[in-house]
Each structure stands twice: as structure tokens, then as C-alpha cells.
Amino acid sequence: MPGWTALYLAGDVALSAWMLRRDFRRRGRSAVIATAELLGSVCLALPALAYLDTDFAALLGDAARWCLFALGLLALGCFGWRDIRASLADPRTAWLPPRRRWLITALGPGLMLAAALPEVWWGGLALAR
């Protein structure tokens, strides 16, 4: 496995944790949701790592890869939708015209999905093996 891919996967999970730091500090329901979102990121990273490292793939097994990949995709979709709803309800953007508000709203989850695209690709290829 190339070193840059391991750095990418570790960096993506670390970036997810860093972006959720405010929710972790709030405690309560926010921290539980942030933990679920971070676990979703880990669930996408593990099948991607299984594609890149055959020894890890043998350790993980087919059923675990499928379950982790499905949970990761489910979390990605659910939390992306949650981010869209939160962005549209944000009073700080209420003054924007509707078209620009949708553009601003689409940028956040769009960038999140773009960053997760290699993990989804590699995870899908790990399932095809």
C-alpha cells in the first residue's frame, strides 16, 4: 500500500473528528450524533483500507467489509442530508436570495461527498474482489 493512501485515510478520519469537535464539547445528544458521524467515517475508511492492503482484507473478511461499507454509505447519506437541512434552516443565510442560499447549502455536503469519493471507490472495489 502506498504511504500517501494511508495518510489520506488517516487524515480524512482525523479531519472528520476535528470538524466535529464543537459537537463533542457540547456533550449530550450532539456528542452522540457526532460520534455516530465519526464512526460512519471510520466505516468507510476500513473497506477502503481493505482494498489497498490485502492482508488487512483477509483479516477483515467479506461479511465485515460489506457491513462496514453499507453502514458507511448510510451514514454518509444521512449526515449529508442532516447538513443540508441544518444549512437551509441557518438564520445567518436567511438574507440571501433563494438561489444563492441553495448554492451555499450545496457546497458543504458537496465538498464532504467529494472528499469521501476515494473511500467509496476503494471500498466498492474491495467488495468486488
C-alpha positions in Angstrom: 0.0 0.0 0.0 1.4 3.4 -0.9 2.1 5.6 2.0 0.0 8.5 0.7 -3.1 6.4 0.8 -2.6 5.5 4.5 -2.1 9.2 5.2 -5.2 10.1 3.2 -7.4 7.6 5.1 -6.0 8.6 8.5 -6.2 12.3 7.6 -9.8 12.0 6.4 -10.9 10.4 9.7 -8.8 13.0 11.7 -10.4 15.8 9.7 -13.8 14.4 10.4 -13.0 14.4 14.1 -11.7 17.9 14.0 -14.8 19.2 12.2 -17.0 17.6 14.9 -15.0 19.0 17.8 -17.6 21.6 18.7 -20.4 18.9 18.9 -18.2 16.7 21.1 -17.7 19.6 23.5 -21.4 20.2 23.8 -22.0 16.8 25.2 -25.4 15.1 25.3 -27.3 14.5 22.1 -24.8 16.5 20.0 -21.9 14.3 21.1 -23.8 11.1 20.4 -24.7 12.3 16.9 -21.0 13.4 16.3 -19.8 10.0 17.5 -22.1 8.3 15.0 -20.9 10.5 12.2 -17.3 9.8 13.1 -18.0 6.1 13.2 -19.6 6.4 9.8 -16.3 7.9 8.5 -14.4 5.0 10.0 -16.8 2.5 8.5 -16.0 3.9 5.0 -12.2 4.0 5.7 -11.9 0.4 6.7 -13.2 -1.2 3.5 -11.0 1.3 1.5 -8.0 0.1 3.6 -9.0 -3.5 2.8 -8.8 -2.7 -0.9 -5.4 -1.2 -0.5 -3.9 -3.8 1.8 -4.7 -7.5 1.0 -3.5 -8.7 4.5 -6.0 -6.4 6.2 -8.7 -7.5 3.7 -8.1 -11.2 4.8 -8.2 -10.2 8.4 -11.5 -8.2 7.9 -13.4 -10.8 5.9 -16.1 -10.4 3.3 -19.1 -10.0 5.6 -17.4 -7.4 7.7 -16.4 -5.4 4.6 -20.0 -5.4 3.3 -21.5 -4.4 6.6 -18.9 -1.6 7.2 -19.3 -0.3 3.6 -23.1 -0.3 3.9 -23.0 1.4 7.3 -20.5 4.0 6.0 -22.7 4.8 2.9 -25.8 5.0 5.1 -24.0 7.4 7.5 -22.7 9.5 4.6 -26.2 9.9 3.2 -27.9 10.5 6.5 -25.4 13.1 7.7 -25.2 14.7 4.3 -29.0 15.2 4.4 -28.8 16.4 8.0 -26.2 19.0 7.0 -28.4 20.2 4.1 -31.3 20.7 6.4 -29.3 22.5 9.0 -27.8 24.8 6.4 -31.2 25.7 5.0 -32.5 26.4 8.5 -29.5 28.5 9.4 -30.7 32.1 10.2 -27.4 33.6 9.2 -28.1 32.8 5.5 -31.8 33.9 5.6 -31.0 37.2 3.9 -29.5 35.5 0.8 -31.7 35.1 -2.3 -33.0 31.5 -2.5 -30.8 30.6 -5.4 -27.6 31.6 -3.6 -28.8 30.0 -0.4 -29.1 26.7 -2.2 -25.7 27.2 -3.7 -24.1 27.8 -0.3 -26.1 24.8 1.1 -24.9 22.5 -1.7 -21.2 23.5 -1.2 -20.9 22.0 2.3 -22.2 18.5 1.7 -20.8 18.6 -1.8 -17.3 19.0 -0.6 -17.9 16.4 2.1 -19.0 13.9 -0.6 -16.1 14.9 -2.9 -13.6 14.1 0.0 -15.3 10.8 0.6 -15.3 9.7 -3.0 -12.0 7.9 -3.0 -13.1 5.9 0.1 -16.3 5.0 -1.6 -14.5 4.0 -4.8 -11.9 1.9 -3.0 -14.4 0.4 -0.7 -16.6 -0.6 -3.6 -13.6 -2.2 -5.3 -12.8 -4.1 -2.1 -16.2 -5.6 -2.3 -15.8 -6.6 -5.9 -12.7 -8.7 -5.1 
